[in-house]
Amino acid sequence: MSQLTTRPQVLRLYRQILRLGRKWEAASGKTQDTKMERNYIKTEATTLFRQNSGLGDPKVIQDCIHEAQARLELAVHYKTPYPRPVNVPPQSMARKKGKEQGKTQERLKKQSIPVYIKSHFER
């Protein structure tokens, strides 16, 4: 997919997220929570879209679009704008202080990261 076809898709997604941020109501119903969550949606979208604005590889761009769509759907479904927690994969061990972790353990952790939270691990 060329940049000519992805640009409108990205802009449409960005506007959709900002619209959601303007209309967002906190699950608690508190005005203060609503303001905080609206601000989080706006700043998170702005930060990530600006951070990824220089991407050129179509595969990476599609991955970012997929992540944004997944996060948007999860936010609407679970009524929380914050990313869902990630569990440690089975058969992986915590890193011991001062010790290197094996390649298998690193690979397991990397493979277990869900698509909706990859941007948090890249920062």
C-alpha positions as CSV (number, residue, x, y, z in Angstrom):
1,M,0.0,0.0,0.0
2,S,1.5,3.4,-1.0
3,Q,1.6,6.5,1.1
4,L,-1.1,8.0,-1.1
5,T,-3.6,5.4,0.1
6,T,-2.5,5.2,3.8
7,R,-2.5,9.0,4.4
8,P,-6.3,9.4,4.2
9,Q,-6.7,6.3,6.3
10,V,-4.4,7.6,9.0
11,L,-6.0,11.0,9.1
12,R,-9.5,9.5,9.3
13,L,-8.4,7.3,12.2
14,Y,-6.7,10.3,13.9
15,R,-9.9,12.4,13.6
16,Q,-12.0,9.5,14.8
17,I,-9.8,9.2,18.0
18,L,-10.0,12.9,18.6
19,R,-13.8,12.9,18.2
20,L,-14.0,10.0,20.7
21,G,-11.9,12.1,23.1
22,R,-14.2,15.1,22.8
23,K,-17.3,12.9,23.5
24,W,-15.7,10.6,26.1
25,E,-17.5,10.1,29.4
26,A,-15.7,8.4,32.3
27,A,-17.3,5.1,33.5
28,S,-17.3,6.5,37.0
29,G,-19.5,9.5,35.9
30,K,-17.3,12.0,37.7
31,T,-16.5,15.2,35.9
32,Q,-12.9,15.2,37.1
33,D,-12.3,11.6,35.8
34,T,-13.9,12.5,32.5
35,K,-11.6,15.5,32.1
36,M,-8.5,13.4,32.9
37,E,-9.5,10.6,30.5
38,R,-10.3,13.1,27.7
39,N,-7.0,14.7,28.2
40,Y,-5.2,11.3,28.2
41,I,-6.9,10.3,24.9
42,K,-5.9,13.6,23.2
43,T,-2.3,13.7,24.4
44,E,-1.7,9.9,23.7
45,A,-3.1,10.2,20.2
46,T,-1.1,13.4,19.5
47,T,2.1,11.9,20.9
48,L,1.9,8.6,19.1
49,F,0.8,10.0,15.7
50,R,3.5,12.7,15.8
51,Q,6.1,10.1,16.9
52,N,5.1,7.9,13.9
53,S,4.7,10.7,11.4
54,G,8.1,10.0,9.8
55,L,7.6,6.3,9.1
56,G,8.1,5.3,5.6
57,D,7.8,1.5,5.6
58,P,4.3,0.5,4.5
59,K,4.3,-2.6,6.8
60,V,5.3,-0.6,9.8
61,I,2.6,2.0,9.0
62,Q,-0.1,-0.8,8.7
63,D,1.1,-2.2,12.1
64,C,0.6,1.2,13.7
65,I,-2.8,1.6,12.1
66,H,-3.8,-1.8,13.3
67,E,-2.6,-0.9,16.9
68,A,-4.5,2.4,16.9
69,Q,-7.7,0.6,15.7
70,A,-7.3,-2.1,18.3
71,R,-6.8,0.5,21.1
72,L,-9.8,2.4,19.9
73,E,-12.0,-0.6,19.9
74,L,-10.8,-1.7,23.3
75,A,-11.4,1.7,24.8
76,V,-14.9,1.8,23.5
77,H,-15.7,-1.8,24.6
78,Y,-14.2,-1.7,28.1
79,K,-15.0,2.0,28.6
80,T,-11.4,2.9,29.6
81,P,-8.9,4.8,27.5
82,Y,-5.9,3.3,29.2
83,P,-4.1,0.2,27.8
84,R,-5.1,-3.1,29.3
85,P,-2.4,-4.9,31.4
86,V,-0.2,-7.5,29.8
87,N,0.4,-10.8,31.5
88,V,3.8,-12.5,31.5
89,P,3.8,-15.4,29.1
90,P,3.8,-18.9,30.5
91,Q,7.2,-20.6,30.9
92,S,9.0,-17.3,31.2
93,M,10.9,-16.2,34.3
94,A,11.6,-12.9,35.9
95,R,15.0,-11.4,35.2
96,K,17.4,-11.8,38.1
97,K,19.2,-8.7,39.2
98,G,22.5,-8.3,37.3
99,K,22.0,-11.4,35.1
100,E,21.4,-11.5,31.4
101,Q,18.2,-13.2,30.2
102,G,18.4,-16.0,27.7
103,K,17.4,-15.4,24.1
104,T,14.5,-17.8,24.4
105,Q,13.1,-15.8,27.3
106,E,13.5,-12.5,25.5
107,R,11.8,-13.9,22.4
108,L,8.9,-15.2,24.5
109,K,8.4,-11.8,26.1
110,K,8.6,-10.0,22.7
111,Q,6.1,-12.4,21.1
112,S,3.7,-12.1,24.0
113,I,3.2,-8.3,23.6
114,P,-0.3,-7.7,22.3
115,V,-0.7,-5.4,19.3
116,Y,-2.6,-2.8,21.3
117,I,0.4,-2.0,23.5
118,K,3.4,-2.2,21.3
119,S,3.9,1.5,21.3
120,H,4.4,1.6,25.1
121,F,7.3,-0.8,24.8
122,E,9.0,1.2,22.0
123,R,9.1,4.5,23.9
